[in-house]
Amino acid sequence: MEPIRVGFVSLGCAKNLVDTEVALGILTQEGFGITFREEEADVLVVNTCTFIDAARQESLQTIKELAENKKDKCRALIVAGCLAQRYGESLLEDLPAIDALLGTGEIHRLPQAIRRVFSGDKVVWVGEPTALYDHRMPRLTTGAGHSVYVKIAEGCHRHCTYCVIPQVRGKLRSRSIRSILEETKRLVAAGAREVILIAQDTTAYGVDRYGRPMLSELLRRLARVEGLEWVRFLYTYPTGFTPELIRVLAEEEKVCRYVDLPLQHISDPILKRMGRRGGKETILKLIKALRQIPEIVLRTTFIVGFPGETEAQFEELLRFMEYVEFDHVGVFTYSQEEGTSAGRLDGQLPHEVKEERRARAMALQARISRRRNRARLGSRTEVLIEGGGKGGSWGRTRGQAPEVDGITHLPGVHLQPGQIIKARLVGAGTYDLYAAPLARD
């Protein structure tokens, strides 16, 4: 008898991707088949995102498209993740083709859900998310394997007024250092050269489990893992940076000198309305400390068009960007989310104003990025090779995180993905770099 074949679509962030890979590992362990061709699937699963309106619309559109496959071979459509958690059973009213809903804490129960659906049941498992995966769970990585995400905590204990994450992901739940180390060693044995630590707020790691922030200790322990070359951590919070964490960035060779610091704004009144801790002076003091580290690369994200944001406050943000000169910046327009306190604030701005401000901020950052990239010409760097084609290979430096930053091209050079080479930067665009390999010593 042929195994039930499951097709998977994973939407949204890297944290969702890890959930998908764990679910695939559990399915494989329990004898299910995995297919990457939707038309071959007996069951289609979509792991959804609902962070902002655009993500929610993408999730709903994907569900509708997958529902069309139920007219052919597909026998079940399962919706998992953040959208299922946020809207629960109400999704079935608009999308009756859905056979099962699994919240963010239930995806590890996917095999049981499939069996229940095949026996004729509708499944709605959406409770308070408390689950936390660990190293004992199987995981089927879907990428090339040389760069892998490791989720170190789930949920969030911050309460930013614009954000639904605590509602859909639950309270902060940190994994143990031992569990993270065991998983990392297994991934390295399977070929990983870089691990990227992720959580909703990596600087809060350990507060719930150990009673204090433990990211710095975790990084020092990971830096001792034999065979691991790069360690990167994403999604930090400005008031979560400790002096010890800054020392780790400066001292540990394997820890990439790359800080992803989503600030969201710089105007104190806007930060207060956002529910963000730490004002402008705190942020400037932190950036000054980080910039003492040689070759540090800083990335941030901003939200423009937040309720009540004045033109003067937006221009304060532009002056701040010009002053700091971040290496990488993402700018998002504010998304009014139901169920958030920011969604109920007065002063909601028109879509046109938000888009115009985003365009101005991105144009400014493009000029800054070009300037900073050109200043690096002639310098030496390491490049982790990611792929290539007829024109040559491409990869990333320590200062480039996957998917969100630019890449480094190596024209005319053909190298195996997963290699880390030394190179000299010979060209610079707005976001991408160009490099030539250095002769080996």
N, C-alpha and C positions, 0 to 999 in steps of 0.2 A: 504494500500500500504506500502510495507516494505521500510524503509529508505535506502538511498544509503550508503553502507558500505565502509569506508575508512581505508586502511592499511598504516601505517607510518613506515619508517626507518629513524632513526636520526643518522648521522655520525658526527665525529669530536668532538669539545670541548663542555664544559658545557654551553657556551653561545649559541651554536646551540641547545642544549637540551632544554633550556628555551624557545627559539623560537618555537620548536616543541610542547612543552606543552601548550603554548599560542594558537597555531594553533589548537591543539586538543580541547581546551576549547571552541574556537569560533565555530568549527565544531559541537560540542555537543550542544551548545546553539542554533544553527540554525537547529537542527533536524537531523543531519547526524549520522549514526551509526559508531562506532569505532571497528575494529577487529584487533587482533594481530596474525591472521592466514592469510598469504598472499593469500592462495588459496581461501579464502572466500571473498576477497575484490573486490568491483566493481571499486574502484579507488586505485591506489598505488601511494604514495607520498614518495620521498626520499629527505631529507634535507641534502644537500651536504657540503663537506669541500674541500678546495683547498689550504690550507696553505703551504704545501710543496708537492713535487712530489709524495711521498708515499700516502698522503691523497687524492690527485687528482686521482691517479690510483685506489684506493679503491672506490672512488665515481663512476668512470666510470665503473668499474667492477660490482658494485651493480646495476647501471642503466641497464646494459646489462642483468644481471640475472633477474631483475624484468620485463624487456621487454618480457621475455619468457612467463610470466603469461598472457600476452595479448592474447595468443592463446587459452586461456580457458575462465574463467568467467570474468576476468578483462576487463573493457571497456576503461580505461584511465590510462596513466602514466604521472605523474607530477614531474618535477624536480625543487626543490627550493633551496634557500640558496646561498652559496659562489661560487660554480661552475657555477650556472646559471648567477649570477651577473658578474662574470669575463669573461665568454665566450659568453654569450647571444645567439643570433640566430644561431651563427656558430655551436653550439651543434647539432642543428637539421639536419645539413648536414651529420654528422657522425652517428647520432642516430635518424633516422626518426621515431622511435617508440614513441618518446616523444610527448605528446599532449599539454603540457603547460610548460612554463618556468616562474618562479617567482623569482625575485631578492631578496636580503636580506631585502629590505624595503617593500616587497609586500606580505609576507607570511600571513599577517592578511586578505588578500583578497582571500584566498584559496576557501571559499565557492562560491564566484562569478566565480572564474576560473573554478571550477568543472562544474557549471551550463552552462558556455559558451562552454566548451568542449563537454558536453552532447548534446548541441544544434548543434554541428557540426563544431565549430570554433577551430582553432589553436590559442593558447594564448601565447603571449610573452610580459610579463610585467617586464621589466628590466630598471628602471630609476635610477637617482641619489638617493641613500638611505637616506631618511630623517625621516622615521618613528621611533617612540619610544614608546614601550609599557608602560602602567602604571597600577595602581591597579584596574582600572575600567574594564580592560579586563579580561575575564574568563581565567582560567588556569587549565588544568587537569594534575596534577603531576603524573609522571609515576613510581617513586620509592616508597620505603616503606613509605615515608612521614615524618619520624622523622629527616631527614637531607635534607635540601632543598636549592637549589641555588637561589639567588636573583640577577638579573642583575641590576646594579645601573647606568650604562651608556652604550651607544652604540658608535661605531666608535673610532677613534684615531687621536690625533693631533701630534703624534710623526711621524718622517719620517726616520725610520731605513732603510738603503739602501737595505737590503735583504728581506724586508717584503712587502707583497701585501695587508695587512689588510686595510690600509686607502683607497685603491682602491675599495675593495669589501664591506667594512662596512661603509665607509663615514667618515665625520668629527665627532669630539667628540660631543656627545649629552647626557647630564646628566639628569637623572630624578630628580624630586623634593624630598626633604627630606620627605615631607608629604606623597607623593605617596609610597615611599619605606617603611615608617613606617606602612601605612595602609595595604600594602600587607603582611608585616611581621606579623602583628597582626592577620590577617586572616589565615596565614599559621600556626602560633602557636596555634590558636583556633582549627585547624584541626589536631594537633598532632605533629607539628615540635618542636624538642628540640634544633636543631642547624640550623642556617642559614649561608650560605657561600656567601659572597658578591663577585661578579665577574664583571669585565669589561675588556677592553683591557689593561687598566692601571688604577687600582683603586685609585692610589695616585693622579691622575689628576681629580678625581671626583669633580664636582662643579665649575671648573675653567671657563667653558663656561657660566653656568647659574648664578653663584653667584659672579664671578669675582675673586675668590680665591679658593684654595683647601679646600674642606669641608669634607674630609673623617673622620677626627678626630671628628668633630661635629656630623656627622652621627653615628659614633660608640658609642659616649656617649649617644645619644638619643636612639639607639637600645638597649643599656645595661639597659635601664629603662623599656623595654617591659616585662610585667609580664608573667611568664611561659616560657620565652626563657632562655635557659641555656648556650649555647655556641654561640659566634659570631666569624666567621673566615673571613678573606679577602685574596684574591689571586691576583696574577699578579701585582706586584708593580714595580716602577721604582726608581732607586737609588737616583736620584736628586729630586724625588718627596716627599721624607721623610722630614717632618717638625719636629721641636722639640716637638710640641704639639702632633703629632701622636705617637712619641716615648713615651711621658708621658701617653697617653691613653693605650698603650700596657702594661705599668708598673702598672697603677692604676686601670683599669677597670677589675674586677674579671671575668666578663662574656666574655671578649674579649680574645680569645686564644692567648697565647704568642707564636705565630707561624708566621713567616715572609717568604712569598714566594717572592724571590727577583731575578728574572731572570737577570743575569749579562751579559751573552753571551760570555764574554772574560775578560781578565785582562790586556793584553798587550795594552798600549796606542796607538801605531800605528794601531793595528787591531780595537780597539774601534772607532778610528777616521774614518777608512774606513767603519765601520758599521753604521756610523752616530749616534753613541751613545753619549749622553751627560754625562759628569762626567768621569774623568779618574781614574787611579789606586789609587791615594792618596785620592780622594773623597770617593771611595768605601771602602778603609781601614778605614777611619775615621768613616763612617757610621756603619760598622760592629763592630768597637770598641764600639760605643755608644749603639748599640743593645745588645751587649754581657754584658752590665752592668745590663740588666734586668734579674733577677733570672729565671732559667729554660726556657730561650728563646730557641726556636727551629728554625734553619735557613735552608731554602731550596733554591736552585738555579738551573739554567739550563745554559749550555754552548753550544756554537756552535764551532765545530772543523773543520779544513779544509777550513776555509774561504779563499777567493782568496788572495794569497800573504802570507799566514801564513807560517812562517819559522819554522824549527825544534826548533830553539832557543825560538821563541815566544810560541810555544806549550809547551815546557819544563818550561817556565815561568808560564804558566797556571797550570801545574802540581805542581810546587813549591807553588803556591798560594793555591791550594786545600789542600796540605799537611799542610800549615801554618794555614789556617782558620779552617779546619776540619768542613765543613758543615755537618749537620745531614742527609740531603737528597740532592742528586744531580741527575739531568737528563742531559745526554750528547747526542747531536744530531749532525749528520754530516751535513755540509752546503749543502743546496739544491739550485741549480742555477735556479732562477725563471725568466721567461720572463717578461718583463715590469718593472723590478727593475734595479736600477743603479748598484747594486752589480753584477747582472747577466752579465753586460757588462764590468766588470773589467778585467784587465789582471791578469795572475797568477792563473787561475782556476786549482785546484789540481786534480790529478787522484783519481778515486773512491777508489782504493786500499789504498792510503795514508790516505784518510779521515777515512776509516773503521779501519785501524790500529791504528790511533790516538784515535778514539773513544774507541776501546777495551782497550788501555792502561789507558785512563782516568777512565773508568768504573772499571777496576781492582783495581786501586788506591782507588777509592771511596768505593769499597766493603770492603777493609781493614779498611778504616776510619769508615765506618758505623758499622762494627762488633765491633771495639774498643769503639765507643761511646755508642752503645747499651749495651755492657757488663758493662760499667761504671755506668749504671743506675740500675743494678741489686740490689734488696733490697729496692729500693725507692717506695714511694706510688704514685699512679696516679688515675685519673678518667678514666673510659672506657665507651664509648657509644656503647652499644650492637647493632650489625648490623645484625647478623644472627647466624645460627648454624646447627648442624646435630647430628648424633649419637655420634661423638667423643667429642662434647662440643660446646661451643659458641665462637664467635669471634666478635671483635669490633675494635674501634680506640681510641687512647688517644688524648688529645688536640694537641699533636705533630705529628699527622698523618692525613693528608688530604685524602679524598676518592679518590681511583683509582690511584693516583700518588705515594703514599708512601706505606710502609708496613702496616700490620695489627697486632692486638694483639689477640693472642689465649688464651682461657680459657678452657683448657682440662678438660673433665669430668664435666663441669658446664653447666647447661641448663637454660638460661635466656631469657626473652622476648625481642625481638628487640625494640629499643627505650628507654630502661632503661639506666640510667647512674649510674654506681656503683663505689665504691672505691675499689681499688685492690693494691696488691703488685707485683712488677715485679720479676719473679722467673726464667726466662730464656730469652736468647737473641740469635737470629740468625743474618745473615747478614742484613736483612731488617725487619724481623718480631720480635715481642716481645711475651713473654709468661707471663701470670699473674694468680694470685689466688685471689679471692674475699676476702676482709677483713670483719670480723664480724661487723655487724651493732652495733653502740653505743646504 
